[in-house]
């Protein structure tokens, strides 16, 4: 299949870039979901709506990242089976994933609207924005099954070495989301609720397009109704890979929610400013995220093919390519962050608050190019337990304590934001030390 990449033979740089670029573009378009919501709300609604979307979307992003992280177990297992040449297992892997994740999505669709008020309260949502925050979470939570379905389908396609189809589907959905925001927020004045309805509708379109394209393509394995069932052995293997990534994702995401809750105590302007900065961060972190996902698929195939040296060469290549982008993102965020924040807000105080926080995040761009490639590398090897442990330790032993200390002693957003690069530096050090360990033990052992 021309869309499916084989990473086990031939050059490294060209195929890796061709696989990474569609992922980067898809992540960019996916980031537009929240960014366009905030942009349109910032231009046509109130600061309360901005804060509501900022806090609510942060919660939904954490939940989405949890599902996406667990679904990485499908990407890893499918990639390893393809690397081994065992394509016969593909249908059972995909069938098990679809049944399991749709069940999870259905449960979330019921629970999240019921818990929306409690979640908004747990986040210390400013009183002026509490209703908007709760409403945004309730509406987006009601569409959880579509959010889950999109992430699972994307994981399946990336596991097959196809990064182009997810790009196409998210492009269609992004166009729908922009149109929905302009209609519901700018024209009908629905504020945060309009942003949430547009997001759910666009995710639904994305899932329908994905299913249509998947049905029309020729798969390298059988996928019939018989495969659409829970296979206990396969589910255990998916969970074995995906659970540590998911636990790490939810707890790391929780650490950022704790930081946001700390910031919310500083008032509405600080809350809205950090919300705006987080939307900018969603874009400047896209490149390392794309290389992380690419490395997971690349290394999984080479691990299955028992080619550890080629996996290591891929890691070095990805770090070099990612670093070049990281320097550019640092420059843009550290020196011109006010212009970037100004895209999403019109209030001068909110823009300045966002810029202050963003400068610290820009410093982190210089380090995430290493960290995210390492994480993708270890995920592809199936060493997801290590990824979980180092991520959780960094979040709760460094990131949150530093953020809290800075909020109490200094009270400025830049110093609170420095908690992020501080934890990243420690994580990189641990990743280098662990690499020495796994090389001695054998990468694919």
C-alpha distance (Angstrom), angle and dihedral (degrees) to the residues before:
residue distance angle dihedral
X1 . . .
X2 3.76 . .
X3 3.82 94.2 .
X4 3.81 94.3 53.0
X5 3.81 116.9 89.4
X6 3.81 123.3 -143.8
X7 3.82 106.5 -154.9
X8 3.79 96.5 178.0
X9 3.82 97.4 81.5
X10 3.80 140.1 35.3
X11 3.82 129.9 16.4
X12 3.80 121.4 -7.7
X13 3.81 107.8 -155.1
X14 3.81 99.0 53.4
X15 3.83 98.6 46.4
X16 3.81 91.9 41.3
X17 3.80 92.0 52.6
X18 3.81 92.6 44.5
X19 3.79 89.5 51.8
X20 3.82 94.9 42.5
X21 3.80 97.6 48.0
X22 3.83 96.4 63.8
X23 3.82 88.7 46.1
X24 3.82 89.9 51.2
X25 3.79 92.0 48.9
X26 3.81 91.3 46.0
X27 3.81 90.8 50.4
X28 3.79 89.1 48.2
X29 3.78 91.7 53.3
X30 3.79 91.4 43.7
X31 3.80 89.6 52.9
X32 3.79 86.9 54.8
X33 3.81 88.6 69.2
X34 3.78 92.9 71.8
X35 3.79 95.0 26.4
X36 3.79 95.3 55.3
X37 3.80 89.4 45.0
X38 3.80 90.5 54.9
X39 3.80 94.1 39.7
X40 3.80 94.4 53.4
X41 3.80 93.0 40.4
X42 3.82 89.5 48.7
X43 3.79 91.4 53.2
X44 3.81 100.7 39.1
X45 3.83 106.4 26.0
X46 3.79 141.9 45.2
X47 3.81 134.2 -78.0
X48 3.82 87.2 -105.2
X49 3.80 89.8 59.0
X50 3.82 90.3 47.6
X51 3.79 90.9 52.4
X52 3.81 91.3 44.9
X53 3.79 93.0 53.4
X54 3.82 92.0 41.7
X55 3.80 95.1 52.6
X56 3.80 95.7 35.6
X57 3.79 94.5 48.2
X58 3.82 90.0 48.7
X59 3.80 89.2 57.6
X60 3.81 92.6 46.0
X61 3.82 91.1 46.5
X62 3.80 89.6 53.6
X63 3.81 90.9 51.7
X64 3.81 92.1 45.0
X65 3.79 91.2 49.6
X66 3.81 88.5 52.1
X67 3.81 91.8 56.1
X68 3.80 92.6 42.5
X69 3.81 90.6 50.0
X70 3.80 93.3 50.8
X71 3.80 90.0 46.6
X72 3.81 87.1 57.0
X73 3.80 84.1 79.1
X74 3.81 86.9 69.1
X75 3.81 91.7 49.8
X76 3.81 92.4 50.1
X77 3.82 96.9 44.8
X78 3.81 93.5 44.3
X79 3.81 91.7 46.8
X80 3.80 92.5 49.5
X81 3.81 92.1 49.4
X82 3.80 90.4 50.6
X83 3.83 89.6 48.5
X84 3.81 89.3 51.2
X85 3.79 90.4 49.6
X86 3.83 90.8 -117.1
X87 3.79 99.2 132.0
X88 3.80 91.8 151.7
X89 3.81 90.0 79.7
X90 3.81 92.9 56.2
X91 3.79 97.3 88.3
X92 3.81 93.1 51.1
X93 3.81 91.4 47.8
X94 3.80 92.8 51.7
X95 3.81 94.5 41.8
X96 3.80 92.4 51.2
X97 3.80 91.3 47.3
X98 3.81 93.6 51.0
X99 3.82 94.8 50.0
X100 3.80 94.9 44.1
X101 3.79 98.2 45.8
X102 3.79 95.1 43.7
X103 3.80 88.1 55.2
X104 3.80 89.9 51.4
X105 3.80 90.2 47.8
X106 3.79 92.5 51.7
X107 3.82 91.3 52.8
X108 3.81 91.6 48.9
X109 3.81 90.8 49.2
X110 3.81 89.2 60.4
X111 3.82 99.9 38.5
X112 3.82 104.7 43.1
X113 3.82 97.1 61.3
X114 3.82 88.7 49.5
X115 3.81 91.5 50.6
X116 3.82 97.3 41.3
X117 3.80 94.9 104.2
X118 3.79 93.4 47.3
X119 3.81 91.4 48.9
X120 3.80 92.2 50.4
X121 3.79 89.9 49.3
X122 3.81 92.1 47.6
X123 3.81 88.5 54.8
X124 3.83 92.0 53.9
X125 3.79 89.0 -122.0
X126 3.82 107.6 -164.9
X127 3.81 111.9 -97.7
X128 3.80 91.6 -119.0
X129 3.81 90.6 55.4
X130 3.81 101.2 35.3
X131 3.81 96.4 102.6
X132 3.81 92.8 47.5
X133 3.81 91.6 48.3
X134 3.80 93.1 49.9
X135 3.80 92.3 46.6
X136 3.81 93.0 50.0
X137 3.83 92.2 50.8
X138 3.82 92.9 46.1
X139 3.80 94.6 51.5
X140 3.81 96.0 43.2
X141 3.80 90.3 43.4
X142 3.79 89.4 55.1
X143 3.81 88.0 60.4
X144 3.81 95.0 48.3
X145 3.79 94.0 116.9
X146 3.80 89.8 64.0
X147 3.81 92.5 46.9
X148 3.81 89.6 51.8
X149 3.81 93.2 46.1
X150 3.81 92.6 51.8
X151 3.80 93.6 51.6
X152 3.81 93.8 47.2
X153 3.80 93.2 49.7
X154 3.81 90.1 49.1
X155 3.81 91.5 50.8
X156 3.80 91.2 51.1
X157 3.79 92.9 51.2
X158 3.80 93.8 46.7
X159 3.79 89.5 49.3
X160 3.81 87.6 58.0
X161 3.81 89.3 51.8
X162 3.81 93.4 -104.7
X163 3.81 114.7 130.4
X164 3.82 96.5 154.8
X165 3.80 100.3 70.8
X166 3.84 93.8 55.8
X167 3.81 87.4 50.6
X168 3.80 91.7 55.1
X169 3.79 94.4 47.9
X170 3.78 95.1 48.0
X171 3.82 90.2 47.1
X172 3.80 90.2 58.3
X173 3.79 91.3 45.9
X174 3.82 93.0 48.9
X175 3.78 91.1 54.1
X176 3.81 89.1 51.8
X177 3.80 91.4 48.3
X178 3.81 93.0 52.1
X179 3.79 91.1 49.1
X180 3.81 91.0 47.3
X181 3.82 93.1 50.1
X182 3.77 93.1 50.1
X183 3.79 91.2 48.0
X184 3.81 100.0 43.5
X185 3.82 101.1 33.4
X186 3.80 106.9 27.4
X187 3.82 96.8 34.6
X188 3.81 105.8 28.2
X189 3.82 96.9 28.3
X190 3.83 95.3 -131.9
X191 3.82 94.3 148.5
X192 3.80 117.0 -169.3
X193 3.81 92.9 -2.1
X194 3.80 90.8 55.7
X195 3.80 90.7 51.9
X196 3.81 90.4 52.2
X197 3.82 94.4 48.6
X198 3.82 90.9 49.2
X199 3.81 91.1 50.8
X200 3.80 94.2 51.3
X201 3.81 92.9 45.8
X202 3.81 92.5 50.4
X203 3.82 92.1 48.8
X204 3.80 88.8 52.7
X205 3.78 90.8 53.7
X206 3.81 89.8 49.0
X207 3.81 92.2 54.5
X208 3.80 93.4 48.0
X209 3.80 92.1 50.3
X210 3.83 91.1 46.9
X211 3.81 92.1 52.3
X212 3.79 91.7 47.5
X213 3.82 93.1 51.4
X214 3.81 93.0 43.4
X215 3.81 91.2 51.7
X216 3.81 92.7 51.7
X217 3.79 97.6 49.2
X218 3.78 127.9 86.2
X219 3.80 108.5 -114.2
X220 3.82 123.4 -150.4
X221 3.81 88.5 -128.2
X222 3.79 140.2 33.0
X223 3.81 118.2 -81.6
X224 3.79 112.0 178.2
X225 3.79 135.3 141.3
X226 3.79 87.9 -86.1
X227 3.82 89.7 65.0
X228 3.82 92.1 50.7
X229 3.78 95.8 92.0
X230 3.79 139.3 90.6
X231 3.79 110.9 -86.5
X232 3.80 104.9 -163.8
X233 3.79 96.4 -151.9
X234 3.80 93.8 47.9
X235 3.80 92.6 45.0
X236 3.82 89.8 52.8
X237 3.80 90.7 51.9
X238 3.81 92.9 46.9
X239 3.80 89.0 48.0
X240 3.81 90.7 46.7
X241 3.80 89.9 58.2
X242 3.79 99.0 31.6
X243 3.82 103.3 40.4
X244 3.82 96.7 67.6
X245 3.80 90.4 46.5
X246 3.81 90.5 48.1
X247 3.81 94.0 47.0
X248 3.79 89.6 48.3
X249 3.80 91.3 47.4
X250 3.80 95.1 50.1
X251 3.80 94.3 45.6
X252 3.80 94.1 43.7
X253 3.80 88.7 46.4
X254 3.79 88.0 48.7
X255 3.79 89.4 54.8
X256 3.81 89.7 57.7
X257 3.80 90.1 47.1
X258 3.81 88.2 52.7
X259 3.80 89.3 52.1
X260 3.80 89.4 49.8
X261 3.80 89.8 49.5
X262 3.82 88.9 51.2
X263 3.80 89.6 51.0
X264 3.82 92.6 46.7
X265 3.80 88.4 64.7
X266 3.81 87.7 64.3
X267 3.82 90.8 66.5
X268 3.81 144.2 -98.1
X269 3.83 96.6 -57.9
X270 3.79 93.2 51.4
X271 3.82 90.7 46.4
X272 3.79 93.3 50.0
X273 3.82 91.6 42.5
X274 3.78 94.2 53.9
X275 3.81 89.4 44.5
X276 3.79 89.3 55.7
X277 3.82 91.5 45.7
X278 3.81 90.6 51.0
X279 3.80 89.7 56.1
X280 3.81 90.1 52.9
X281 3.81 89.1 46.5
X282 3.78 89.3 54.0
X283 3.80 86.7 64.7
X284 3.79 101.9 40.1
X285 3.83 90.4 50.5
X286 3.80 93.6 52.3
X287 3.80 96.4 94.4
X288 3.82 96.8 55.7
X289 3.81 89.0 43.1
X290 3.82 90.2 53.3
X291 3.79 92.1 50.2
X292 3.81 90.4 47.4
X293 3.79 92.1 55.7
X294 3.81 91.4 43.2
X295 3.79 91.9 51.0
X296 3.80 91.0 51.7
X297 3.81 91.9 57.2
X298 3.82 94.0 38.4
X299 3.81 95.4 49.4
X300 3.81 93.4 41.2
X301 3.81 90.7 59.1
X302 3.81 93.2 45.8
X303 3.80 91.8 45.5
X304 3.80 88.8 53.4
X305 3.81 89.7 48.6
X306 3.85 91.0 48.7
X307 3.80 94.4 -119.8
X308 3.84 105.6 137.1
X309 3.82 95.2 160.6
X310 3.78 91.1 56.4
X311 3.80 90.3 48.4
X312 3.82 90.0 54.4
X313 3.80 92.0 48.6
X314 3.77 88.3 52.8
X315 3.80 90.9 52.6
X316 3.80 92.3 52.8
X317 3.80 91.2 46.9
X318 3.79 92.9 49.8
X319 3.82 92.8 49.1
X320 3.81 91.7 51.2
X321 3.80 93.4 49.1
X322 3.80 93.5 43.5
X323 3.81 93.1 49.1
X324 3.80 91.9 58.9
X325 3.81 90.0 57.0
X326 3.80 91.9 42.4
X327 3.80 92.5 60.8
X328 3.81 90.7 52.5
X329 3.80 92.1 49.3
X330 3.81 90.9 49.5
X331 3.79 91.4 53.8
X332 3.80 93.7 48.1
X333 3.81 95.1 46.5
X334 3.80 99.7 40.4
X335 3.81 99.3 43.4
X336 3.81 104.0 25.1
X337 3.79 103.3 27.3
X338 3.80 91.8 121.2
X339 3.79 89.9 63.3
X340 3.80 90.8 48.0
X341 3.81 92.8 49.0
X342 3.79 89.6 46.6
X343 3.79 89.0 65.6
X344 3.81 89.8 67.0
X345 3.80 103.1 36.1
X346 3.77 140.4 37.1
X347 3.83 99.2 -164.7
X348 3.85 107.8 97.8
X349 3.81 93.5 -147.8
X350 3.81 91.5 52.0
X351 3.82 90.6 49.3
X352 3.81 93.1 50.9
X353 3.80 91.9 46.9
X354 3.80 90.2 50.5
X355 3.82 92.0 48.4
X356 3.80 91.5 51.7
X357 3.81 91.5 54.6
X358 3.81 93.6 40.2
X359 3.82 93.8 58.9
X360 3.81 89.6 66.4
X361 3.80 90.9 48.9
X362 3.79 89.7 50.8
X363 3.80 89.4 60.4
X364 3.79 88.2 54.8
X365 3.83 89.2 59.1
X366 3.80 88.2 72.6
X367 3.81 90.7 60.5
X368 3.80 106.7 32.8
X369 3.81 90.5 69.6
X370 3.82 85.6 70.9
X371 3.80 98.7 36.5
X372 3.80 99.2 48.4
X373 3.80 93.0 47.9
X374 3.81 89.2 51.2
X375 3.80 91.2 49.7
X376 3.81 91.8 50.6
X377 3.80 89.4 47.0
X378 3.81 94.4 52.6
X379 3.82 92.1 42.5
X380 3.81 90.0 54.0
X381 3.80 90.1 51.6
X382 3.78 88.6 53.1
X383 3.82 92.0 -115.7
X384 3.78 91.3 130.4
X385 3.80 93.0 140.2
X386 3.80 90.5 68.4
X387 3.81 90.5 48.1
X388 3.78 89.3 53.4
X389 3.80 95.9 48.2
X390 3.80 96.7 47.5
X391 3.80 92.1 44.9
X392 3.79 94.8 50.2
X393 3.81 94.0 44.9
X394 3.79 91.9 50.2
X395 3.80 92.1 48.1
X396 3.79 99.2 48.6
X397 3.79 102.3 27.7
X398 3.80 98.0 42.9
X399 3.81 117.3 7.2
X400 3.81 100.3 49.5
X401 3.85 97.0 37.8
X402 3.81 91.7 49.0
X403 3.82 91.9 47.3
X404 3.80 92.3 48.9
X405 3.80 93.1 46.0
X406 3.80 91.7 50.2
X407 3.80 92.4 47.4
X408 3.80 91.2 53.8
X409 3.81 99.8 38.9
X410 3.81 101.3 34.3
X411 3.80 108.2 10.1
X412 3.81 94.2 -156.9
X413 3.79 122.7 126.8
X414 3.82 95.0 -133.3
X415 3.78 92.5 59.4
X416 3.80 91.9 44.1
X417 3.80 88.3 52.3
X418 3.82 91.4 52.9
X419 3.79 86.9 75.5
X420 3.82 87.8 79.1
X421 3.84 100.5 59.1
X422 3.82 89.5 39.3
X423 3.80 90.8 61.2
X424 3.82 92.8 41.7
X425 3.81 92.7 56.3
X426 3.80 90.6 53.5
X427 3.82 91.3 47.5
X428 3.81 92.1 52.2
X429 3.79 90.7 51.5
X430 3.80 90.8 51.7
X431 3.82 91.5 47.2
X432 3.81 91.8 53.9
X433 3.80 91.4 49.5
X434 3.81 91.5 48.4
X435 3.81 90.7 50.1
X436 3.80 89.7 60.3
X437 3.79 88.5 51.4
X438 3.82 97.0 50.0
X439 3.80 92.4 44.5
X440 3.80 89.2 57.7
X441 3.82 91.6 46.9
X442 3.81 94.7 42.2
X443 3.81 123.1 -95.4
X444 3.79 96.6 -120.6
X445 3.81 96.3 36.5
